[in-house]
């Protein structure tokens, strides 16, 4: 998906739902000296998993093994078409979002999981900013990751909405970004804590 972005992203998130299309949104800095920012939304035109399974069935019939070799061969024939939306982003909003991304990513912790605790269905989010990366799987809405997910979803709405509505959404985005940063500075803990299967 990054092939549609010419400039290095200041921040981005890749969103991979189990049952709908993958999308990515990024804030890029087109000019460091002029503080010119752009918002780029890239959406897959098809849900990759379903198309891959269709291709596996076409190649192997009704019975097949989900081996790496078979998966890669099927994926090679799956459409990679995407749709890109690109627009200018106010510098103050871009900076607010960058601070929120950094604040949330600073709460990222390594979680040791066992196979039984892995979640298959849901939405996987991969956030990145300033060399930091964090993953979340359908996070609690009240956690830092959950708040960042809400920001990302609202940012996607901002990209897709009519220009006349963007000022209102920009105010809401700035407000939510500031609230997340304030929560981190106040030392409020993340509400989510990993629990093993034995604790549940």
Order of alpha helices (4+ residues) and beta strands (2+ residues): beta-beta-beta-alpha-alpha-beta-alpha-beta-beta-alpha-alpha
